[in-house]
Amino acid sequence: MKKSILALLLTLALAAPAAAFMEGGCGAGKCSDCHSLQRKEAERLLGAFGEGIGDIREAEIPGLWVVEVKKGGRKYPIFVDYSKSFMITGDIIRLEDRENITQKHFIDANPVNVARIPVEDALLLGKAKAKKKVIVFTDPECPYCKRLHEEMREVVRRDPDIAFLIKLFPLKMHPNAYPKAKSIVCSKSLQMLEDSFADKPVPILPCEAPAVDETIRLAEELGINSTPSMVFPNGRVMPGFKDATKILELLGSKAAGQVAEK
């Protein structure tokens, strides 16, 4: 009986280090301790999909790397699994907060040069002396632009050191947006834009407003093809609607924790 107990204890003692080593996988250390993806490997695996390889790093998704593949002057994220047998393209959504991880990597990898965007024709929402200015490409007939505009007003209310420079970017899908945009730019009227968002009549003025056509051309060059789109001071282009708190968070504002005005 004593021999059996001693044998059992000896077996458990020998097994314990192995169990401790395996707990959590990869020796309970970082996955990069066991797995790596070298640039030459990435070029061999993904070279046919682009014109070169940019950064390679571990992805937020366990078991994957994210590789920047260069194509047409831009960098696109492609995810590769640790076995180096599979790649994933398209939207990967984090369930916790519904953030589009693929879009986040694309935005981070493709900042624009803010200095290339002229703002003489832009409408100002907020104070001219605000320290942080966000450039917004908006369409006077875009429903999501209307929703974002309301959030922008809330941002300015909560943090006066933030302002928005609004450039009129009418989309072809909204047939009346182009003449409205020209009239708004000619008048330099934020009120006219807000009237359009409120479905109020906007007078169509007999003016040229070449800045609108220049904005359309520039947006295409910068890869901005939807409204609303925000260009942050660091050059990150954020397409789509964001609420005031998210915008404040992205700008590192302490006002992000404030309660929204009802």
Disulfide bonds with the S-S distance in Angstrom:
Cys186-Cys207 2.06
